[in-house]
Amino acid sequence: MNVDTKEIAGKVKKLVEPIIQSLGYRLFDVELKSERGWVLRVIIDKRGGVTIKDCEEVSRRIGPLLDVEDPIPFSYRLEISSPGLNRELEKPEHYDFFKGRLVKVFLREPVSGRREVTGYVEGVSEGIVLIREKEKGELLHIPFSVIARGRLEPELW
C-alpha cells in the first residue's frame, strides 16, 4: 500500500490541534508510522509535563472526532504521548516549540569551530536555529540544514 504519511499526519494535525489547545495542551507533533500495524501517534506537551491522565483525556476527546472525520483510510492504533525527556528534534518547529530549553545538537559541518553544541534554544528564524551555548553564553546561528541530529537534554536542578 502506497501511503503519504506526511499528508495524512498534516490532515490529522489540523483536525485535532484546536481540541488539544482548548484542553490546555500544546501539540508537539503527529506521526503516522507502520509498527506491526499502523500507529497514529499524537504527541502533546504542557507546562510541568504530561501525565497518563492527560493522555487519556486527549484520547477520549480526539478519538471520536477521528472516527467521524475518518482522515486515515485504513485501520490504525491511536497513541497519545509526551515528547519525553530527551526527545529527538527533527523539524525547525520542534526547536521553536522548546524555546528556552536545553538541547544538544550534532552538526554535519562545524559552526564557530564546533561540531557539537549544548545550549538553550532562543528561537528559530528563516531556517536558522538560535542557540545560546551553555558554557560560554555565546549565541550561535545554526542553519537547520547543518543539524545532523538534535535532542532535548534533561536538566538536573
N, C-alpha and C positions, 0 to 999 in steps of 0.2 A: 504494500500500500504506500503510495507516494503522498506524504503529508507535509504541508507547510506549517511546521510547529510554531514558528515565529508569528505568522499571520494569525493563527488561532489564538495564541497567547495574547496578542495585541487586542483581539476582539474581547477576550475574557477580561482583560485589564480594564477596558472601557466600561464593561458591564458592572464589574464588582467594585471598582475604586470608589464611586460615590457612597456605596453602602459601608465600606470599610472605614472611610473617613467619617461618616456620620456616627460610627460606633467609637470614634476617638483613636483610631489606629492610623498608621501610615502604611501604604502599600509599597513594599520594597521591590518585589518582582513577581512575575507569573512565569512559570516554566511548564512546558508540556514535554514529557520525556517517556521513552519506551524503557521500562524497567520491569521485566517479567509481566508485561501488560502495560497499558498506558497509565501514567500518573500525571495529574494536573496538580502542580504544587503552587500554592498561593502563599507568598512569604510576607508576613506583616511585622511591624515593629511599633513600639510606643515607648515613651519616656519611662525609664525604670525597668524595661524588659517585658517580655511576653510570657504569659503562663499557659498551662494546658487549658485552663478555663477560658482564657482569651481565644485560643484556637478553636475550642468547641463552640463558643458564641459566634465567631465569624463563620464557621462551617454551617451552623444552623441557619444563619441569615442568608448566605450566598448559595448554599446547596439548592434550595427550591428555585431560586432565580435561574441558576444554570440549567435546571431540569426543564423549566418553561421556555427559556430562550434557546436552548439546545445549540450552543456555538460549536460543539465538538461532535462530529458525525460518526462517532464510534464510542464504545464503552471505555470508561476510564475510572480511576480511583481518585477522589478528591483528597488532598492532603494540605493542611494549613500548618505553617511552621514559622519560627522566628529566623532572623538572619544568622544567629549563632555567634559565639564569641570570636572566632577567627574566620568569619565569613569571607569567602573569595569575592573580590570586587572585579566584576567583569565588564562593566559599562561605565562611561563617564557619569551617568546619573547615579550610579552606586556611590561614587566618591562624593557627589554633591549631597546625596542623602545622608552621608555620615560626616558632614561638615562639623569640625571641632573634635572629631575622634582621632585616635592614634591609629596609623596604618603603617604597613611595611610594604614597599614596592621593590620589585626586581626589574631592572631595566635591560632592554636589548642593546642599548648603547649608552655610554656614560653621559650624565648630565652633571655639570660642575665637578667633573672628575669622579663621580660616584656611579656605581652600577647597582647599588642597593641603598635605599633611603628609608629611614624610620622617622616619622614626624606626624604632625597634625594637619588634617585637611582644612584648608582655608576657603576652598571653593573650586569651581570649575568654570572656565570661560573660554568659549570658542576652541574647544578641543585641548585646552591646557589645564592640567590639574595643578593647583597651587598647594604646596605642602611646606609647612614650616618645620624645618629639621629639628628634631627633638633635642639634640645635644648642644648645637651651636646657635639655634634660633634663626638660621638663615632661611629666607623664603625662596623656595625653588619653584621654577616654572617648568613643569614636566609635560611635554606633549603626550597625550594619551597614546598615540601611536608607538611610542618607545617603551611603554609599560608592558613587560612580558607577563608579569603576574603581580597581583596586589591583594592584600587581605587586611582585615581588621586585626589589631593587636590588642589583646586584653591588657588592661591597666590594673595593677595591683595597688590598692590605696594604702 
